[in-house]
Amino acid sequence: MMNNDFAQHINRRTFLGRGAAGLGLVALNSLINPRLLAAAQAVNMRSKGVVSPLDFPPKAKRVIFLYQAGGPSHLETFDYKPKLAETNGTPMPESMTKGQQIAQLQGQKLVCFGPTHEFKRFGQSGQMLCDLFPHMGSIIDETCIIRSMWTEQINHDPAHTFMNTGSIITGRPSMGSWVLYGLGAEADNLPGFVVLVSQGKGGQMQPIAARQWSAGILPSKFQGVKFNSVGDAVLYIKSPAGVSKDMQLDSIQAINALNKLEITALRDPEIQTRIAQYEMAFKMQASVPSLLDMSNEPAHVLELYGAKPGDGSFASNCLLARRLAERGVRFIQLYHRDWDHHNDVKNNVVYKAEEVDKPTAALITDLKQRGMLDDTLVIWGGEFGRTPMSQGGSGRDHHIKGFSFMLAGGGVKKGLAYGATDDLGYAAVENPVGVHDFHATMLYLLGIDASKLAVKYQGLDVRLTGPQGGNVVRDIMA
């Protein structure tokens, strides 16, 4: 009777299956697209991404995305609309809204709702900002305000998914995962993609799903790692009682030795991920406590941010973002919730301004003082904006036709206002920038051609910028 193991190894289907998954097919595919070979190698490397050499001279090395979840109103932040103020309480022109996608105002009378706070000029560039944001106004000459953003999805979850992955299909890689996959990691003792979440008061607590920082169809080693804002940043970061560092190292080495045997048999890239993550978890036991130890931060720096380390606030997360950037983390994403102001936008935006104005300005100032702003791309914005029509008399509904982003550092022009919405703030009419355009521009600043950064999945090329791609917005680049 033939040995079952031997029979399995000489089985024709087994041979063809394993042969097809081997180096021969990788080499063949590399003739079609050389990056496929690099992609296979990237599974085994932490420091080097698949885009090597880079497609363009990079202007930025890392990204800090201050994601304002829920949809901040451009009409109470960056987009001054005196005409909307003049028409407050009058019917919204039907020529603008007829046949347009609306979230919760379907079938209702659409009434113009003027800005609820005053705007004033800031900086030498004279940019108009809501006067609730004086700290951000103080650094406005370091920034570029894009006032002509637009998106395709009008409800929170699909809009988050589209903004983060360039697709509404669940299971696509997030932008942080694409960046880490393309560029690789600089740090070898921290994840290359870290996520922090905070919330304040006011608005509605829309959930933020973990799939927003998923690696999707990429190997899971490229997914974002969420750090807790309160308590232990990473669960089980401390060793159990009676377990020494040497004991843990012995265990990890033994487990990874078994995993390496499994790789030989199965050639599954997820096993490589498992090995890398065991090693990373061991290194993080030393790196994370020192990362969170704020005792070496001067009092004036804590005051600059308005941070009380360990309180889980946006301010403390901004300070932590700077420390992560210093330590080589490639993509840092801060989600700050409660921007969903369907009611009482006037008072709710006051709460949010108190929470984000000072720390946002502090982060940009701190990075500049440390010589890091030039190669760090800082982004401030949410998944969409808010309607220039009132909801319930005091709030604003979701809005996709026009909203604003603020960018700083990373090769972006300083003191620039780019694009515009119409006089009522309804639609982007001058230099509109779609989500795919934004993604393509971000990747370009990092030295990556978005059209080439792709992986094959179910016979198709999957990209952050979707099948149609996006246009790089070169006019905002220094």
Helices and strands as residue ranges (DSSP letters): H 4-10, H 12-20, H 23-32, H 34-42, E 62-68, G 74-76, H 82-86, H 94-97, E 119-122, E 127-130, H 134-138, G 140-142, E 143-150, H 156-165, H 175-183, E 193-198, G 210-213, G 220-222, E 225-227, H 245-266, H 269-292, G 294-296, H 299-305, H 314-326, E 331-336, H 345-369, G 373-375, E 376-381, E 385-391, E 395-399, E 403-408, E 416-418, E 420-421, E 428-430, E 433-434, H 435-445, E 454-457, E 460-463, G 474-476
